[in-house]
Amino acid sequence: MRVALDVGCVVASFGAYLFSRNVLTMSVAPKDVNENQIQFALERGVPAMVATFATRSLLYPSQAFDLIHCSRCRVNSTRDDGILQLEVNRLLRAGGYFSWAAQPVYKHEPLLEEV
């Protein structure tokens, strides 16, 4: 079985999709305001949690994931000396994949222009 980490999952729909294809996915919402959506994901049986990328590492061992997916996750990749990239590098297995997707609409949001 493959193991994936979905950052910025909100309701964990990508995790549910991968789970149906025999990929165990932990979905992580990066902000406390997503608690209700995480509860919805958990009620659907999709592993999910709220965790921030700040000064601490996530509670996973190094090289734990085959895929790390971050789409529209609103995690500033340049903030805190690039903690997102450092964690991705630590958590991703050799030969694994990091998928980053940012929607063009973000370029119209002043707080996300740098990203």
C-alpha positions in Angstrom: 0.0 0.0 0.0 1.2 3.5 -0.8 1.0 6.3 1.8 0.3 10.0 1.0 0.0 13.2 2.8 -2.5 15.8 1.6 -1.7 19.3 2.9 -4.6 21.8 3.0 -7.2 19.2 2.5 -10.2 21.0 4.0 -12.8 18.2 3.7 -10.3 15.6 2.6 -12.0 14.7 -0.8 -8.6 14.0 -2.4 -7.7 11.7 0.5 -11.1 9.9 0.1 -10.4 9.5 -3.6 -6.9 8.0 -3.1 -8.2 5.8 -0.3 -10.7 4.2 -2.8 -7.6 3.4 -4.9 -5.7 1.6 -2.0 -3.6 4.7 -1.1 -3.7 5.5 2.6 -3.8 9.3 2.9 -3.4 11.5 5.9 -5.1 14.8 5.3 -3.8 17.8 7.1 -5.7 21.1 7.4 -3.2 23.9 8.1 -5.4 26.2 10.1 -7.6 25.9 13.2 -10.5 27.4 11.3 -10.8 24.1 9.4 -11.8 22.1 12.5 -15.4 21.6 11.3 -14.2 20.4 7.9 -11.8 18.0 9.5 -14.6 16.6 11.7 -16.6 16.0 8.5 -13.7 14.1 7.0 -13.3 12.0 10.1 -17.0 11.2 10.1 -16.6 10.0 6.5 -13.8 7.6 7.7 -11.0 9.6 6.1 -7.9 10.1 8.3 -7.5 13.8 8.9 -6.1 16.3 11.4 -5.4 20.0 12.0 -1.7 20.9 12.1 0.3 24.0 11.5 3.6 24.4 9.7 5.4 26.6 12.2 8.4 25.9 14.4 7.9 22.2 15.0 8.0 19.2 12.7 4.8 17.2 12.0 4.5 14.1 14.1 5.5 11.7 11.4 8.8 9.9 11.0 11.2 10.9 8.3 10.7 9.4 4.8 7.1 8.3 5.7 5.2 9.3 2.5 5.3 8.3 -1.1 3.4 11.4 -2.2 2.9 14.8 -0.6 0.1 16.8 -2.2 -0.5 20.5 -1.7 -3.2 22.1 -3.8 -4.7 25.4 -2.9 -3.4 24.8 0.6 -2.7 28.4 1.4 0.5 27.5 3.2 3.1 30.2 2.4 6.1 28.3 1.1 8.5 31.1 1.8 7.4 31.8 5.4 9.5 30.7 8.4 12.6 30.0 6.4 10.7 27.7 4.1 9.4 25.3 6.7 7.0 23.7 4.2 9.8 22.7 1.9 12.0 21.5 4.8 9.1 19.3 6.1 8.4 18.0 2.6 12.1 17.1 2.2 12.1 15.3 5.6 8.8 13.4 5.1 9.1 12.3 1.5 10.7 9.0 0.7 13.5 8.7 -1.9 11.8 8.6 -5.3 8.6 10.0 -3.9 6.5 12.8 -5.4 5.7 16.3 -4.2 2.7 17.8 -6.0 2.2 21.6 -5.6 -0.7 23.4 -7.3 -1.7 27.0 -6.9 -4.7 28.4 -8.5 -4.3 31.5 -10.7 -7.0 33.3 -8.6 -4.4 33.6 -5.8 -2.5 36.2 -7.8 -5.4 38.6 -7.0 -5.1 38.1 -3.3 -2.6 40.6 -1.8 -1.5 38.4 1.0 -0.7 35.5 -1.3 1.0 37.4 -4.1 4.5 36.5 -2.8 3.6 32.8 -2.9 
